[in-house]
């Protein structure tokens, strides 16, 4: 009776060990597969500061300082809208990861 119990316990322990090994290999595969998308995300986040600067320069060029307060509002809300859209995309990506 004890021998049978110890065999079943050892089988369960072996199965758990095999599942842990499989899980670690799948984790490594997932990390390797997602590096491309992580690099794209870093590129997008690095470009955002240049978009902010270029939008200000373009706004100054086209408005020619006629309505400076309006120009500041456009820059402020345009940049904040861009960041909010990136936050929504990041939230959706994190939500998909958990599903």
OpenMM code with the backbone's topology and positions (N, CA, C; nanometers):
from openmm import Vec3, app, unit

residues = "UNK UNK UNK UNK UNK UNK UNK UNK UNK UNK UNK UNK UNK UNK UNK UNK UNK UNK UNK UNK UNK UNK UNK UNK UNK UNK UNK UNK UNK UNK UNK UNK UNK UNK UNK UNK UNK UNK UNK UNK UNK UNK UNK UNK UNK UNK UNK UNK UNK UNK UNK UNK UNK UNK UNK UNK UNK UNK UNK UNK UNK UNK UNK UNK UNK UNK UNK UNK UNK UNK UNK UNK UNK UNK UNK UNK UNK UNK UNK UNK UNK UNK UNK UNK UNK UNK UNK UNK UNK UNK UNK UNK UNK UNK UNK UNK UNK UNK UNK".split()
positions = [
    Vec3(0.0813, -0.1194, 0.0000),
    Vec3(0.0000, 0.0000, 0.0000),
    Vec3(0.0862, 0.1267, 0.0000),
    Vec3(0.1907, 0.1293, 0.0882),
    Vec3(0.2789, 0.2447, 0.0941),
    Vec3(0.3564, 0.2618, -0.0352),
    Vec3(0.3960, 0.1504, -0.0942),
    Vec3(0.4723, 0.1543, -0.2182),
    Vec3(0.3874, 0.2147, -0.3300),
    Vec3(0.2596, 0.1805, -0.3334),
    Vec3(0.1701, 0.2321, -0.4351),
    Vec3(0.1498, 0.3828, -0.4182),
    Vec3(0.1367, 0.4261, -0.2924),
    Vec3(0.1209, 0.5691, -0.2656),
    Vec3(0.2469, 0.6461, -0.3029),
    Vec3(0.3607, 0.5916, -0.2681),
    Vec3(0.4864, 0.6608, -0.2989),
    Vec3(0.5087, 0.6673, -0.4503),
    Vec3(0.4662, 0.5633, -0.5241),
    Vec3(0.4765, 0.5670, -0.6699),
    Vec3(0.3877, 0.6758, -0.7280),
    Vec3(0.2653, 0.6850, -0.6789),
    Vec3(0.1743, 0.7861, -0.7314),
    Vec3(0.2234, 0.9276, -0.6974),
    Vec3(0.2793, 0.9431, -0.5785),
    Vec3(0.3342, 1.0741, -0.5415),
    Vec3(0.4544, 1.1083, -0.6282),
    Vec3(0.5388, 1.0121, -0.6543),
    Vec3(0.6551, 1.0384, -0.7391),
    Vec3(0.6130, 1.0684, -0.8828),
    Vec3(0.5084, 1.0017, -0.9319),
    Vec3(0.4573, 1.0310, -1.0669),
    Vec3(0.4029, 1.1736, -1.0739),
    Vec3(0.3301, 1.2134, -0.9710),
    Vec3(0.2757, 1.3496, -0.9685),
    Vec3(0.3891, 1.4523, -0.9625),
    Vec3(0.4891, 1.4242, -0.8806),
    Vec3(0.6030, 1.5159, -0.8702),
    Vec3(0.6783, 1.5252, -1.0022),
    Vec3(0.6951, 1.4122, -1.0706),
    Vec3(0.7609, 1.4128, -1.2014),
    Vec3(0.6800, 1.4926, -1.3030),
    Vec3(0.5496, 1.4760, -1.2996),
    Vec3(0.4630, 1.5509, -1.3911),
    Vec3(0.4720, 1.7011, -1.3652),
    Vec3(0.4729, 1.7396, -1.2389),
    Vec3(0.4863, 1.8816, -1.2045),
    Vec3(0.6212, 1.9350, -1.2505),
    Vec3(0.7251, 1.8573, -1.2319),
    Vec3(0.8592, 1.8986, -1.2756),
    Vec3(0.8636, 1.9157, -1.4274),
    Vec3(0.8043, 1.8226, -1.5006),
    Vec3(0.8009, 1.8328, -1.6470),
    Vec3(0.7215, 1.9553, -1.6917),
    Vec3(0.6119, 1.9829, -1.6233),
    Vec3(0.5332, 2.1004, -1.6585),
    Vec3(0.6110, 2.2294, -1.6313),
    Vec3(0.6861, 2.2337, -1.5259),
    Vec3(0.7683, 2.3520, -1.4962),
    Vec3(0.8748, 2.3722, -1.6027),
    Vec3(0.9365, 2.2636, -1.6462),
    Vec3(1.0378, 2.2732, -1.7513),
    Vec3(0.9744, 2.3239, -1.8807),
    Vec3(0.8582, 2.2677, -1.9157),
    Vec3(0.7887, 2.3121, -2.0369),
    Vec3(0.7488, 2.4589, -2.0262),
    Vec3(0.7053, 2.4993, -1.9101),
    Vec3(0.6652, 2.6380, -1.8898),
    Vec3(0.7837, 2.7334, -1.9044),
    Vec3(0.8982, 2.6945, -1.8530),
    Vec3(1.0160, 2.7813, -1.8653),
    Vec3(1.0617, 2.7921, -2.0106),
    Vec3(1.0539, 2.6823, -2.0865),
    Vec3(1.0919, 2.6906, -2.2282),
    Vec3(0.9925, 2.7754, -2.3063),
    Vec3(0.8632, 2.7626, -2.2741),
    Vec3(0.7640, 2.8457, -2.3410),
    Vec3(0.7824, 2.9930, -2.3049),
    Vec3(0.8221, 3.0202, -2.1822),
    Vec3(0.8489, 3.1583, -2.1420),
    Vec3(0.9632, 3.2164, -2.2234),
    Vec3(1.0691, 3.1395, -2.2399),
    Vec3(1.1830, 3.1866, -2.3198),
    Vec3(1.1432, 3.2078, -2.4654),
    Vec3(1.0620, 3.1164, -2.5198),
    Vec3(1.0140, 3.1330, -2.6571),
    Vec3(0.9285, 3.2577, -2.6701),
    Vec3(0.8444, 3.2837, -2.5711),
    Vec3(0.7581, 3.4025, -2.5722),
    Vec3(0.8433, 3.5293, -2.5693),
    Vec3(0.9446, 3.5315, -2.4852),
    Vec3(1.0316, 3.6486, -2.4755),
    Vec3(1.1043, 3.6711, -2.6075),
    Vec3(1.1528, 3.5647, -2.6677),
    Vec3(1.2232, 3.5788, -2.7956),
    Vec3(1.1279, 3.6240, -2.9060),
    Vec3(1.0054, 3.5761, -2.9022),
    Vec3(0.9088, 3.6158, -3.0044),
    Vec3(0.8614, 3.7587, -2.9903),
    Vec3(0.8595, 3.8101, -2.8698),
    Vec3(0.8067, 3.9443, -2.8452),
    Vec3(0.9129, 4.0530, -2.8519),
    Vec3(1.0391, 4.0178, -2.8688),
    Vec3(1.1432, 4.1204, -2.8724),
    Vec3(1.1241, 4.2163, -2.9893),
    Vec3(1.0766, 4.1650, -3.1022),
    Vec3(1.0529, 4.2506, -3.2176),
    Vec3(0.9485, 4.3563, -3.1852),
    Vec3(0.8394, 4.3150, -3.1202),
    Vec3(0.7335, 4.4091, -3.0858),
    Vec3(0.7772, 4.5053, -2.9752),
    Vec3(0.8599, 4.4585, -2.8849),
    Vec3(0.9139, 4.5474, -2.7822),
    Vec3(1.0010, 4.6562, -2.8441),
    Vec3(1.0793, 4.6182, -2.9432),
    Vec3(1.1623, 4.7178, -3.0119),
    Vec3(1.0763, 4.8204, -3.0845),
    Vec3(0.9675, 4.7740, -3.1489),
    Vec3(0.8761, 4.8675, -3.2144),
    Vec3(0.8149, 4.9637, -3.1133),
    Vec3(0.7766, 4.9119, -2.9969),
    Vec3(0.7163, 4.9969, -2.8947),
    Vec3(0.8162, 5.1023, -2.8464),
    Vec3(0.9424, 5.0635, -2.8299),
    Vec3(1.0446, 5.1600, -2.7886),
    Vec3(1.0670, 5.2669, -2.8952),
    Vec3(1.0625, 5.2278, -3.0203),
    Vec3(1.0785, 5.3246, -3.1286),
    Vec3(0.9638, 5.4247, -3.1263),
    Vec3(0.8409, 5.3759, -3.1076),
    Vec3(0.7250, 5.4651, -3.1034),
    Vec3(0.7368, 5.5624, -2.9865),
    Vec3(0.7792, 5.5125, -2.8717),
    Vec3(0.7908, 5.5995, -2.7550),
    Vec3(0.9039, 5.7013, -2.7718),
    Vec3(1.0096, 5.6661, -2.8419),
    Vec3(1.1179, 5.7616, -2.8665),
    Vec3(1.0799, 5.8657, -2.9699),
    Vec3(0.9912, 5.8306, -3.0620),
    Vec3(0.9495, 5.9238, -3.1660),
    Vec3(0.8527, 6.0278, -3.1106),
    Vec3(0.7843, 5.9973, -3.0006),
    Vec3(0.6807, 6.0882, -2.9504),
    Vec3(0.7369, 6.2256, -2.9156),
    Vec3(0.8572, 6.2327, -2.8603),
    Vec3(0.9141, 6.3642, -2.8266),
    Vec3(0.9443, 6.4440, -2.9530),
    Vec3(0.9875, 6.3773, -3.0596),
    Vec3(1.0132, 6.4481, -3.1840),
    Vec3(0.8836, 6.4943, -3.2487),
    Vec3(0.7774, 6.4153, -3.2346),
    Vec3(0.6482, 6.4582, -3.2864),
    Vec3(0.5997, 6.5825, -3.2141),
    Vec3(0.6219, 6.5889, -3.0852),
    Vec3(0.5814, 6.7065, -3.0079),
    Vec3(0.6568, 6.8302, -3.0554),
    Vec3(0.7859, 6.8180, -3.0736),
    Vec3(0.8670, 6.9321, -3.1171),
    Vec3(0.8297, 6.9732, -3.2586),
    Vec3(0.8141, 6.8752, -3.3471),
    Vec3(0.7822, 6.9089, -3.4863),
    Vec3(0.6424, 6.9666, -3.5005),
    Vec3(0.5471, 6.9205, -3.4176),
    Vec3(0.4135, 6.9788, -3.4254),
    Vec3(0.4169, 7.1248, -3.3823),
    Vec3(0.4983, 7.1570, -3.2825),
    Vec3(0.5117, 7.2968, -3.2411),
    Vec3(0.5738, 7.3827, -3.3493),
    Vec3(0.6761, 7.3298, -3.4138),
    Vec3(0.7427, 7.4064, -3.5198),
    Vec3(0.6481, 7.4280, -3.6375),
    Vec3(0.5749, 7.3240, -3.6767),
    Vec3(0.4797, 7.3384, -3.7866),
    Vec3(0.3688, 7.4368, -3.7520),
    Vec3(0.3217, 7.4304, -3.6288),
    Vec3(0.2170, 7.5231, -3.5884),
    Vec3(0.2676, 7.6673, -3.5923),
    Vec3(0.3895, 7.6880, -3.5468),
    Vec3(0.4466, 7.8226, -3.5528),
    Vec3(0.4649, 7.8694, -3.6966),
    Vec3(0.5052, 7.7782, -3.7809),
    Vec3(0.5281, 7.8136, -3.9208),
    Vec3(0.3980, 7.8534, -3.9899),
    Vec3(0.2902, 7.7791, -3.9646),
    Vec3(0.1655, 7.8064, -4.0348),
    Vec3(0.0843, 7.9185, -3.9699),
    Vec3(0.0988, 7.9378, -3.8420),
    Vec3(0.0207, 8.0413, -3.7740),
    Vec3(0.0884, 8.1772, -3.7767),
    Vec3(0.2174, 8.1781, -3.7856),
    Vec3(0.2971, 8.3007, -3.7911),
    Vec3(0.2669, 8.3939, -3.6738),
    Vec3(0.2472, 8.3375, -3.5566),
    Vec3(0.2314, 8.4119, -3.4318),
    Vec3(0.1094, 8.5037, -3.4274),
    Vec3(0.0074, 8.4811, -3.5079),
    Vec3(-0.1088, 8.5696, -3.5026),
    Vec3(-0.1878, 8.5503, -3.3743),
    Vec3(-0.2121, 8.4261, -3.3391),
    Vec3(-0.2857, 8.3955, -3.2157),
    Vec3(-0.1984, 8.3014, -3.1326),
    Vec3(-0.1153, 8.3599, -3.0518),
    Vec3(-0.0184, 8.2798, -2.9782),
    Vec3(-0.0860, 8.1897, -2.8742),
    Vec3(-0.1895, 8.2391, -2.8053),
    Vec3(-0.2593, 8.1565, -2.7060),
    Vec3(-0.3288, 8.0377, -2.7725),
    Vec3(-0.3882, 8.0613, -2.8874),
    Vec3(-0.4515, 7.9521, -2.9613),
    Vec3(-0.3475, 7.8494, -3.0046),
    Vec3(-0.2324, 7.8976, -3.0436),
    Vec3(-0.1235, 7.8095, -3.0833),
    Vec3(-0.0788, 7.7215, -2.9660),
    Vec3(-0.0645, 7.7807, -2.8485),
    Vec3(-0.0253, 7.7034, -2.7316),
    Vec3(-0.1300, 7.5985, -2.6954),
    Vec3(-0.2563, 7.6338, -2.7077),
    Vec3(-0.3630, 7.5364, -2.6791),
    Vec3(-0.3583, 7.4201, -2.7771),
    Vec3(-0.3364, 7.4505, -2.9037),
    Vec3(-0.3295, 7.3438, -3.0049),
    Vec3(-0.2141, 7.2483, -2.9762),
    Vec3(-0.1006, 7.3035, -2.9413),
    Vec3(0.0159, 7.2191, -2.9117),
    Vec3(-0.0113, 7.1344, -2.7883),
    Vec3(-0.0653, 7.1991, -2.6847),
    Vec3(-0.0886, 7.1294, -2.5582),
    Vec3(-0.1886, 7.0158, -2.5758),
    Vec3(-0.3038, 7.0442, -2.6335),
    Vec3(-0.4062, 6.9413, -2.6445),
    Vec3(-0.3736, 6.8377, -2.7513),
    Vec3(-0.3017, 6.8774, -2.8545),
    Vec3(-0.2610, 6.7805, -2.9557),
    Vec3(-0.1634, 6.6791, -2.8992),
    Vec3(-0.0684, 6.7264, -2.8211),
    Vec3(0.0304, 6.6356, -2.7630),
    Vec3(-0.0341, 6.5478, -2.6571),
    Vec3(-0.1200, 6.6052, -2.5742),
    Vec3(-0.1867, 6.5252, -2.4722),
    Vec3(-0.2788, 6.4217, -2.5345),
    Vec3(-0.3443, 6.4563, -2.6445),
    Vec3(-0.4292, 6.3592, -2.7136),
    Vec3(-0.3482, 6.2434, -2.7678),
    Vec3(-0.2297, 6.2727, -2.8189),
    Vec3(-0.1421, 6.1679, -2.8705),
    Vec3(-0.0976, 6.0760, -2.7580),
    Vec3(-0.0597, 6.1328, -2.6432),
    Vec3(-0.0167, 6.0507, -2.5304),
    Vec3(-0.1317, 5.9672, -2.4755),
    Vec3(-0.2514, 6.0263, -2.4708),
    Vec3(-0.3660, 5.9503, -2.4215),
    Vec3(-0.3985, 5.8338, -2.5137),
    Vec3(-0.3847, 5.8544, -2.6444),
    Vec3(-0.4107, 5.7433, -2.7361),
    Vec3(-0.3055, 5.6331, -2.7172),
    Vec3(-0.1807, 5.6699, -2.6902),
    Vec3(-0.0788, 5.5683, -2.6629),
    Vec3(-0.1081, 5.4940, -2.5329),
    Vec3(-0.1596, 5.5659, -2.4323),
    Vec3(-0.1945, 5.5001, -2.3064),
    Vec3(-0.3075, 5.4004, -2.3274),
    Vec3(-0.4051, 5.4358, -2.4107),
    Vec3(-0.5151, 5.3436, -2.4385),
    Vec3(-0.4638, 5.2194, -2.5105),
    Vec3(-0.3741, 5.2378, -2.6054),
    Vec3(-0.3174, 5.1235, -2.6780),
    Vec3(-0.2389, 5.0350, -2.5831),
    Vec3(-0.1603, 5.0959, -2.4940),
    Vec3(-0.0832, 5.0185, -2.3966),
    Vec3(-0.1766, 4.9413, -2.3027),
    Vec3(-0.2847, 5.0052, -2.2601),
    Vec3(-0.3819, 4.9383, -2.1731),
    Vec3(-0.4437, 4.8181, -2.2443),
    Vec3(-0.4797, 4.8347, -2.3724),
    Vec3(-0.5392, 4.7232, -2.4466),
    Vec3(-0.4392, 4.6094, -2.4648),
    Vec3(-0.3134, 4.6415, -2.4877),
    Vec3(-0.2118, 4.5371, -2.5032),
    Vec3(-0.1958, 4.4611, -2.3721),
    Vec3(-0.1922, 4.5342, -2.2608),
    Vec3(-0.1814, 4.4673, -2.1303),
    Vec3(-0.3053, 4.3842, -2.1007),
    Vec3(-0.4209, 4.4319, -2.1423),
    Vec3(-0.5440, 4.3560, -2.1218),
    Vec3(-0.5425, 4.2268, -2.2026),
    Vec3(-0.4920, 4.2334, -2.3242),
    Vec3(-0.4854, 4.1139, -2.4094),
    Vec3(-0.3847, 4.0137, -2.3520),
    Vec3(-0.2773, 4.0630, -2.2889),
    Vec3(-0.1792, 3.9727, -2.2302),
    Vec3(-0.2419, 3.8865, -2.1216),
    Vec3(-0.3319, 3.9451, -2.0428),
    Vec3(-0.3915, 3.8715, -1.9323),
    Vec3(-0.5024, 3.7783, -1.9773),
    Vec3(-0.5552, 3.7993, -2.0962),
    Vec3(-0.6610, 3.7112, -2.1474),
    Vec3(-0.5969, 3.5944, -2.2114),
] * unit.nanometer
topology = app.Topology()
chain = topology.addChain("A")
for resn in residues:
    res = topology.addResidue(resn, chain)
    for name in ("N", "CA", "C"):
        topology.addAtom(name, app.Element.getBySymbol(name[0]), res)
